[in-house]
Amino acid sequence: MKKAAIAVLALVMVMVSGTLVFAAEQAAGKGGDYGKIIFFACTVIAAGLAMGLGTIGTGVGMGHGLSGATNAVGRNPEAQGKILLTMMVGLAMIESLAIYALVIALVLLYANPLIKFLG
């Protein structure tokens, strides 16, 4: 299973890098710079990965939290109010992590601090 996951990841990386090279070649033919084009393409990929991995992690965390809360209410229905309050606070904290991932993706796309090093 682990070897299959590595093989799929390698295949995706090859496909993505090929797309970047052809896009850079096409844009450079119109007067663009290869370095800048590849930098911005990698920035878009990094922003997508930040959002994807950030939301996968928060989704798994929310699922575990909701599962624990429903199990607790099933075992002790009288404590539903306290469990619900604690669950809501926990879900809000978990959701803030997804918002941080969104902020990182937006910084990469629109206010990238590394642009000044491109020249």
SULRA-V605107 format. One record per residue. RES is the residue in three letters. D_FIRST is the distance of its C-alpha to the first C-alpha in Angstrom with 1 decimal. Layout:
# SULRA-V605107
RES,D_FIRST
RES,D_FIRST
This chain:
# SULRA-V605107
MET,0.0
LYS,3.8
LYS,5.5
ALA,5.1
ALA,6.3
ILE,8.8
ALA,9.9
VAL,10.7
LEU,12.4
ALA,14.3
LEU,15.4
VAL,16.7
MET,18.5
VAL,20.1
MET,21.2
VAL,22.6
SER,24.4
GLY,25.9
THR,27.3
LEU,28.8
VAL,30.5
PHE,32.0
ALA,33.2
ALA,34.7
GLU,36.4
GLN,37.9
ALA,39.2
ALA,40.5
GLY,42.5
LYS,44.3
GLY,45.3
GLY,42.2
ASP,40.8
TYR,37.4
GLY,36.6
LYS,37.5
ILE,35.7
ILE,32.4
PHE,33.0
PHE,33.5
ALA,30.6
CYS,28.3
THR,30.1
VAL,29.3
ILE,25.6
ALA,25.7
ALA,27.6
GLY,25.1
LEU,22.3
ALA,24.6
MET,25.3
GLY,21.8
LEU,20.3
GLY,23.6
THR,23.7
ILE,20.1
GLY,21.0
THR,24.3
GLY,23.1
VAL,20.8
GLY,23.8
MET,26.2
GLY,24.2
HIS,24.2
GLY,27.9
LEU,28.9
SER,27.1
GLY,29.0
ALA,32.2
THR,32.2
ASN,31.5
ALA,34.3
VAL,36.7
GLY,35.9
ARG,36.9
ASN,39.9
PRO,41.3
GLU,44.3
ALA,42.3
GLN,40.9
GLY,42.9
LYS,41.8
ILE,38.1
LEU,38.4
LEU,40.0
THR,37.5
MET,34.6
MET,36.3
VAL,36.9
GLY,33.3
LEU,32.1
ALA,34.5
MET,33.2
ILE,29.6
GLU,30.9
SER,32.7
LEU,29.4
ALA,28.6
ILE,32.1
TYR,31.6
ALA,28.6
LEU,31.0
VAL,33.7
ILE,31.5
ALA,30.5
LEU,34.2
VAL,35.4
LEU,33.0
LEU,34.3
TYR,38.0
ALA,39.1
ASN,37.0
PRO,38.7
LEU,37.4
ILE,39.5
LYS,42.5
PHE,40.9
LEU,40.5
GLY,44.2
